Structure formats: C-alpha cells, structure tokens
Amino acid sequence: MLQTKKRLREGAGVRSCLRNGMVVAALATAGYSTAWAQSTVTLYGIVDAAVQYGKFNDTVSPTAMAASGNLQASRFGFRGSEDLGGGYRANFQLETGFNTYTGVGGGTTMFNRGASVGLSSATYGSIDAGFMYLPIYWVFLGSDVSTYGLSNPAAIMSLEHTVTLGKSGTGGFYPNAVRYRTPNYNGFSSEIGYSFGAQNASGQTANGRNIGANVMYQRFGMMFGYGFNRYQYYADATTLTPSSQLTHVVAATYAYAGNFIGANYIYSKRTDSTNWFASAFLLNAKIPAGPGDIELGVSRRIENGNARAMAYDAGYVYFLSKRTQLYGYATMITNNSHSSQGFALLNSNFATVTPGFSPWAVTAGLRTSF
C-alpha cells in the first residue's frame, strides 16, 4: 500500500513536471512568435520582356531585337524591417537585376541594384550604409511622371542619365556610401549622402569620393526639388590631384484631375582641363486614357563643342491588372552635326552614333511584378 502511494506521488510529480515544462515551452514559443511577428522580410521583383525595332546608326540596317526591361529593368530583391521598440526600426534591402531573355544576372556584382542596412525613426529620420543611390537621383526621378519612371525609351533616360552626364550625373549606385534622410515636415524632406569612394590600395583615396544633398517639397499635388552633387576623380593619375564633376538639378511636378506633368533642368561641369559641361531640360506628361496611361516626353541637351541633341518619346501603358501591363513606345533622338548621342539603354552597341545621325526605335512589351 505504501509503495502504491509512493508510485502515485511519483507519477503525480512527473505529470506536474511535464505540465510545467509544457507551460514553459508554450510561453517560450509565444515569446518567440511575438518577436518573429515584429520582423518582416519581403521578396519582391519585376519581370519585363519586350521586342524592339529600330535604326540605331547609319552604318546598320533597321534591326529587330529581343529586349529585357524596356519599361522597368527586370529585378528581384529582399526588403526587411525589424521593430526595435521605442519608435526605432532596423532595415535592410538587397536587390539585383537580370536579363529576362537570357537569365544572366547583373554582371560581376551580386546585388548590382543596391545593398544597404540602416536604422530609422519617425521622429529623427533614417541613416543607411551600403551601395546606394545618392540624393540627386531622387530629385531626378521625381521629375519623371510616367507610370513607373525611367523607362529605357524615354527622353529623360536618353539625354540625362548616367551615360550622358557621368557618374555624378543623375544615375548610378555609389559604393562605400552613407546617407541621412530627415523625417517629413509638412511636405518638406531632405537628404545628404557621402561616398568614401574607390578606397583603392594605391592610396588614391579621393578617387570616386562623392557628396550630395537634396531638398524636396511634396504637397497638394505638387513636387519641387533641388539636388547637388560633387564627384571626385583623377583626370591625371600621376599627379594625384583630384578633379570634380559638379551637378545641379531642379525639378517640379504637378497633378490635376488625374493628369501629371513633370519638368527638370540639369547643369553639370567638370573642373579638369577639358572644360566639359552639359545642360539639359525635360518636359514630360502622363494622361490617363481608358484602361491605361498615355506618356509623352521631350528633352534637349547642350554640351561643349556646340553639340546639341533632342529626344522625343510617346507611349501607352495598358493595365491588364494592378501588377501586369502591356506597353508600347516610339522614340527618337535628333543630333546636330557635333552630337553623337545614341540609344545606349536600348542597344548598348550604339551608345554613340555617327555625328548628325538621328536614331529611332519602337518597342512593345509585357511587365509584371510580384
């Protein structure tokens, strides 16, 4: 009888321990689930494929081609955020591009469309570090009112992007960069960014250094912005005296009854002995029409050496759904006898053309996102 009671007490103790262990495990699991719920990671991307037909130089016949990313560059990425409490968050983003037709990734850089990590606060703003666009880009992008911005056939890309205005112009990612963004104060926001440059082993530490800033106002259907950038490089690697490219951009957009119009003006110059400079303006519009958007753009660029170029585009984006669109564009560039601007983003073999030749192209494609 005593042994029976002892076994019952021991069994009760075991059951009690099991119950307590299950409670602890449940609490631990609940705590883990709560912590996990405070973190989010999002996989996102764009897949865009087109066909295009155009005459890209006077030395070649009109050419039909498969083209990846004519409305938006094909890409995928990861975006994550963790709530740290007290209004603070940790954030990261990793993004890479690829060619829809070949499956080839973004060259030798794994995340060629950006890699960054940072902290943010609704009260104090955000600070990020990594491989990023710097402030002037966002003013430039803001002036493009097309459905998604910076499509390859657009006038804004033909005459004003990195290919024309250089590394410190309006496009391109900067390595070894840090940036600070203010919170939004009644429509006003600002950003400052700095890149430590190439940091190469030979000691040319100023090579590739970059500093820029912007200020933007967005309210009541309007946007006004100004951006400045200073990029350093060695025009003569033997003297180790850095030259600079200085770029200014002003931009504005206006929305009325579903219609959008955007404009910008860019001026860029270099301080080396070439005395290079370029200025450009853009005017573009998006007009809702039926189940899609009509898109129009015109841009003019002036460079030293009396080079003059105009670019024009007209397109239509048809919404099959919120995420999937069909699109078509017609675009051309007119060069004077001193200008040789080609469609660098439509056919990289003809980024420049015979001076005075005016290339043209038409494209149609499908874009979807996830």
C-alpha positions as CSV (number, residue, x, y, z in Angstrom):
1,M,0.0,0.0,0.0
2,L,2.8,2.4,0.9
3,Q,4.6,1.5,-2.3
4,T,1.4,2.1,-4.3
5,K,1.0,5.6,-2.7
6,K,4.7,6.3,-3.4
7,R,4.3,5.4,-7.1
8,L,1.2,7.6,-7.3
9,R,3.1,10.5,-5.7
10,E,6.0,10.0,-8.2
11,G,3.6,9.8,-11.1
12,A,1.9,13.0,-10.0
13,G,5.3,14.7,-9.7
14,V,6.2,13.5,-13.2
15,R,2.9,14.8,-14.6
16,S,3.4,18.1,-12.8
17,C,6.9,18.4,-14.3
18,L,5.5,17.6,-17.7
19,R,2.8,20.2,-17.3
20,N,5.2,22.8,-16.1
21,G,7.6,22.0,-18.9
22,M,4.8,22.3,-21.4
23,V,3.8,25.7,-19.9
24,V,7.4,27.0,-20.1
25,A,7.7,25.7,-23.7
26,A,4.4,27.3,-24.6
27,L,5.5,30.6,-23.1
28,A,8.8,30.4,-24.8
29,T,7.1,29.7,-28.1
30,A,4.7,32.5,-27.6
31,G,7.6,34.8,-26.9
32,Y,9.5,33.6,-30.0
33,S,6.4,34.1,-32.1
34,T,5.9,37.6,-30.8
35,A,9.5,38.5,-31.6
36,W,9.2,37.0,-35.0
37,A,6.0,38.9,-35.8
38,Q,7.9,42.1,-35.2
39,S,10.2,41.3,-38.1
40,T,9.2,41.2,-41.8
41,V,11.1,40.1,-44.9
42,T,9.6,40.7,-48.3
43,L,10.6,39.1,-51.6
44,Y,9.7,41.4,-54.5
45,G,10.6,41.8,-58.1
46,I,9.8,42.8,-61.7
47,V,9.9,40.7,-64.8
48,D,9.8,42.7,-68.1
49,A,10.3,41.5,-71.7
50,A,9.9,43.4,-74.9
51,V,10.7,43.3,-78.6
52,Q,12.1,46.3,-80.4
53,Y,12.7,47.5,-83.9
54,G,14.9,50.5,-84.8
55,K,17.7,52.0,-86.8
56,F,20.4,52.6,-84.2
57,N,23.1,54.1,-86.5
58,D,23.6,55.0,-90.2
59,T,26.1,52.1,-90.5
60,V,23.5,49.4,-89.8
61,S,20.1,48.4,-91.3
62,P,16.9,48.7,-89.2
63,T,17.2,45.9,-86.6
64,A,14.6,43.8,-84.7
65,M,15.8,42.6,-81.3
66,A,14.6,41.0,-78.1
67,A,15.0,43.4,-75.2
68,S,14.7,43.0,-71.4
69,G,13.4,45.7,-69.2
70,N,12.2,48.4,-71.6
71,L,9.5,49.7,-69.2
72,Q,11.3,48.8,-66.0
73,A,14.5,46.8,-65.5
74,S,13.9,43.2,-64.5
75,R,15.0,42.6,-61.0
76,F,14.3,40.8,-57.7
77,G,15.2,41.7,-54.2
78,F,14.7,41.3,-50.4
79,R,13.5,44.1,-48.1
80,G,13.4,43.6,-44.4
81,S,12.4,45.5,-41.3
82,E,12.6,44.8,-37.5
83,D,10.7,46.8,-34.9
84,L,13.3,47.6,-32.2
85,G,10.8,49.3,-29.9
86,G,10.5,53.0,-28.9
87,G,9.7,54.0,-32.5
88,Y,13.0,52.6,-33.9
89,R,13.4,50.1,-36.7
90,A,16.3,48.2,-38.3
91,N,16.0,48.0,-42.1
92,F,17.9,46.3,-45.0
93,Q,17.5,45.9,-48.7
94,L,19.2,43.7,-51.3
95,E,18.4,44.0,-55.0
96,T,19.8,42.5,-58.2
97,G,18.9,42.9,-61.9
98,F,18.8,40.2,-64.6
99,N,18.0,39.8,-68.3
100,T,14.6,38.2,-68.8
101,Y,15.6,36.6,-72.1
102,T,19.0,35.1,-71.1
103,G,18.6,34.8,-67.4
104,V,22.0,36.4,-66.9
105,G,22.4,38.3,-63.6
106,G,23.7,41.8,-63.0
107,G,27.3,41.3,-64.0
108,T,30.1,40.7,-61.5
109,T,28.2,42.5,-58.7
110,M,25.7,40.2,-57.0
111,F,23.4,43.0,-55.8
112,N,24.1,45.4,-58.6
113,R,20.9,47.4,-57.9
114,G,21.7,48.2,-54.3
115,A,22.6,46.7,-50.9
116,S,22.1,48.6,-47.7
117,V,21.4,48.4,-43.9
118,G,20.3,51.1,-41.5
119,L,18.2,52.4,-38.7
120,S,15.1,54.6,-38.9
121,S,12.8,56.6,-36.7
122,A,9.6,58.5,-37.5
123,T,10.9,61.3,-35.2
124,Y,14.6,61.5,-36.2
125,G,14.7,60.2,-39.7
126,S,16.9,57.4,-41.1
127,I,20.6,56.6,-41.7
128,D,21.7,53.9,-44.1
129,A,25.0,52.5,-45.3
130,G,26.0,50.4,-48.3
131,F,25.8,50.5,-52.1
132,M,23.1,53.1,-52.8
133,Y,21.7,55.9,-55.0
134,L,22.7,59.3,-53.5
135,P,20.4,62.3,-53.1
136,I,20.5,63.9,-56.5
137,Y,18.9,60.8,-58.0
138,W,15.6,61.2,-56.2
139,V,15.1,64.7,-57.5
140,F,15.8,63.4,-61.0
141,L,13.4,60.5,-60.6
142,G,10.7,62.8,-59.1
143,S,10.6,64.8,-62.3
144,D,9.6,61.7,-64.4
145,V,5.8,61.4,-64.1
146,S,5.5,58.3,-66.3
147,T,3.7,55.3,-64.9
148,Y,6.8,53.8,-63.4
149,G,9.6,56.2,-64.2
150,L,12.9,56.0,-66.1
151,S,11.8,53.6,-68.9
152,N,14.6,52.9,-71.3
153,P,12.9,54.5,-74.4
154,A,12.1,57.7,-72.5
155,A,13.6,61.1,-73.4
156,I,14.7,61.5,-69.8
157,M,16.9,58.4,-70.0
158,S,18.2,59.1,-73.5
159,L,19.8,62.5,-72.7
160,E,20.0,62.9,-68.9
161,H,21.1,59.6,-67.4
162,T,24.5,58.4,-66.3
163,V,25.6,57.6,-69.8
164,T,25.5,61.3,-70.7
165,L,26.2,63.2,-67.5
166,G,28.7,60.9,-65.9
167,K,29.0,59.1,-62.6
168,S,27.9,62.2,-60.7
169,G,25.1,63.0,-63.0
170,T,21.7,61.6,-62.3
171,G,22.1,57.8,-62.2
172,G,24.3,55.1,-60.9
173,F,24.9,53.5,-57.5
174,Y,27.7,54.6,-55.2
175,P,29.8,52.2,-53.2
176,N,31.0,52.7,-49.7
177,A,28.2,55.2,-49.1
178,V,26.3,56.5,-46.1
179,R,23.2,58.7,-46.2
180,Y,20.9,60.5,-43.8
181,R,17.2,61.3,-44.5
182,T,15.1,63.7,-42.4
183,P,11.6,62.9,-41.5
184,N,8.8,64.6,-43.5
185,Y,7.9,68.0,-42.0
186,N,4.7,69.3,-43.5
187,G,5.8,68.2,-47.0
188,F,9.5,69.1,-46.7
189,S,12.2,66.5,-46.6
190,S,16.0,66.5,-47.2
191,E,18.8,64.0,-47.6
192,I,22.6,64.1,-47.5
193,G,24.8,61.4,-48.7
194,Y,28.6,60.7,-48.8
195,S,30.6,58.0,-50.6
196,F,34.1,57.2,-49.4
197,G,35.0,56.3,-53.0
198,A,37.1,53.6,-54.5
199,Q,39.4,53.2,-51.4
200,N,41.9,51.6,-53.7
201,A,45.2,50.1,-52.4
202,S,47.4,52.5,-54.3
203,G,46.4,55.3,-51.9
204,Q,44.3,57.3,-54.3
205,T,41.6,57.6,-51.7
206,A,40.0,60.7,-53.2
207,N,39.1,58.8,-56.4
208,G,35.4,58.2,-56.5
209,R,34.6,60.2,-53.4
210,N,31.2,61.8,-53.7
211,I,29.0,64.1,-51.6
212,G,25.5,65.3,-52.4
213,A,22.3,66.7,-50.9
214,N,18.7,67.4,-51.8
215,V,15.7,69.2,-50.5
216,M,12.2,68.4,-51.7
217,Y,8.6,69.6,-51.1
218,Q,5.7,67.4,-51.9
219,R,2.1,68.5,-51.1
220,F,-1.2,69.5,-52.7
221,G,-0.4,67.5,-55.9
222,M,2.9,69.3,-56.4
223,M,6.6,68.5,-56.0
224,F,9.5,70.9,-56.1
225,G,13.1,69.7,-55.6
226,Y,16.7,70.7,-55.8
227,G,19.7,68.4,-55.7
228,F,23.5,69.0,-55.8
229,N,26.3,66.5,-56.3
230,R,30.2,66.7,-56.2
231,Y,32.0,63.7,-57.6
232,Q,35.8,63.4,-57.5
233,Y,38.1,61.6,-59.9
234,Y,41.7,61.6,-61.2
235,A,41.9,63.1,-64.7
236,D,45.7,62.6,-64.3
237,A,46.6,59.6,-62.1
238,T,50.2,60.6,-62.0
239,T,49.7,63.9,-60.2
240,L,47.1,62.5,-57.7
241,T,45.3,65.9,-57.8
242,P,41.5,65.1,-57.9
243,S,39.2,66.8,-60.3
244,S,35.5,67.2,-59.7
245,Q,32.2,66.9,-61.6
246,L,29.6,69.3,-60.1
247,T,25.9,68.7,-61.0
248,H,22.8,70.7,-60.1
249,V,19.2,69.6,-60.8
250,V,15.9,71.4,-60.2
251,A,12.6,69.6,-60.8
252,A,8.9,70.1,-60.4
253,T,5.7,68.1,-61.0
254,Y,2.1,69.0,-60.9
255,A,-1.1,66.8,-60.8
256,Y,-4.5,67.9,-61.9
257,A,-7.6,65.8,-62.4
258,G,-5.5,62.6,-62.8
259,N,-3.1,64.2,-65.3
260,F,0.5,64.7,-64.4
261,I,3.2,66.9,-65.8
262,G,6.9,67.0,-64.8
263,A,9.9,69.1,-65.7
264,N,13.6,69.4,-64.8
265,Y,16.7,71.3,-65.6
266,I,20.2,69.9,-65.1
267,Y,23.6,71.6,-65.3
268,S,26.8,69.6,-64.9
269,K,30.5,70.6,-65.4
270,R,34.0,69.2,-64.7
271,T,36.9,71.0,-63.3
272,D,39.6,69.3,-65.3
273,S,41.4,70.8,-68.4
274,T,38.7,69.6,-70.8
275,N,36.3,72.3,-69.6
276,W,33.4,69.8,-70.2
277,F,29.9,70.9,-69.4
278,A,26.4,69.8,-70.3
279,S,22.9,71.2,-69.6
280,A,19.6,69.6,-70.3
281,F,15.9,70.2,-69.7
282,L,13.0,67.8,-69.8
283,L,9.2,68.1,-70.1
284,N,7.0,65.0,-69.8
285,A,3.4,64.1,-69.1
286,K,1.1,61.2,-68.1
287,I,-2.5,61.4,-69.3
288,P,-5.0,58.6,-68.2
289,A,-6.8,57.2,-71.2
290,G,-9.1,54.2,-71.0
291,P,-7.6,51.3,-69.1
292,G,-4.1,52.9,-69.3
293,D,-1.8,55.9,-69.5
294,I,-0.6,57.9,-72.4
295,E,3.0,59.0,-71.8
296,L,4.8,61.9,-73.6
297,G,8.3,63.3,-73.2
298,V,10.7,65.7,-74.8
299,S,14.2,66.6,-73.7
300,R,17.1,68.9,-75.1
301,R,20.8,68.7,-74.2
302,I,23.6,71.1,-74.9
303,E,27.3,70.1,-74.5
304,N,30.5,71.9,-75.0
305,G,31.8,71.7,-78.6
306,N,28.4,73.0,-79.8
307,A,26.8,69.6,-79.5
308,R,23.0,69.7,-79.5
309,A,20.5,66.8,-79.2
310,M,16.8,66.5,-78.8
311,A,14.9,63.3,-77.7
312,Y,11.2,62.5,-78.0
313,D,9.1,59.7,-76.8
314,A,5.4,58.7,-76.9
315,G,4.0,55.6,-75.3
316,Y,1.0,53.8,-73.9
317,V,0.8,51.6,-70.8
318,Y,-2.2,49.2,-70.8
319,F,-3.2,47.7,-67.4
320,L,-4.2,44.1,-67.6
321,S,-4.3,44.1,-63.8
322,K,-2.7,46.1,-61.0
323,R,0.5,44.2,-61.4
324,T,0.6,43.3,-65.1
325,Q,0.8,45.7,-68.0
326,L,1.3,45.7,-71.8
327,Y,3.2,48.7,-73.2
328,G,4.4,50.3,-76.4
329,Y,6.7,53.2,-77.1
330,A,8.0,55.1,-80.1
331,T,11.1,57.2,-79.6
332,M,13.8,59.1,-81.5
333,I,16.9,61.3,-81.0
334,T,17.9,64.1,-83.3
335,N,21.6,65.1,-83.3
336,N,23.2,68.1,-84.9
337,S,26.5,67.7,-86.7
338,H,28.5,67.9,-83.5
339,S,26.4,65.5,-81.4
340,S,26.6,61.6,-81.4
341,Q,24.0,60.5,-78.8
342,G,22.6,57.1,-79.4
343,F,20.1,54.8,-77.6
344,A,22.6,53.5,-75.0
345,L,19.9,51.7,-73.0
346,L,18.1,50.1,-76.0
347,N,21.2,48.9,-77.8
348,S,24.5,49.3,-75.9
349,N,26.5,48.7,-79.1
350,F,25.4,52.1,-80.3
351,A,25.6,54.3,-77.3
352,T,27.2,56.8,-79.7
353,V,26.4,57.2,-83.4
354,T,27.8,58.9,-86.4
355,P,27.7,62.7,-85.6
356,G,24.5,64.2,-87.0
357,F,22.6,60.8,-87.3
358,S,19.2,60.6,-85.7
359,P,18.4,57.1,-84.4
360,W,14.8,55.9,-83.8
361,A,13.1,52.9,-82.3
362,V,9.8,51.4,-81.4
363,T,9.2,48.8,-78.7
364,A,6.3,46.7,-77.3
365,G,6.5,44.5,-74.2
366,L,4.9,43.0,-71.1
367,R,5.7,43.9,-67.5
368,T,4.6,42.1,-64.3
369,S,5.6,42.5,-60.7
370,F,5.4,40.4,-57.5
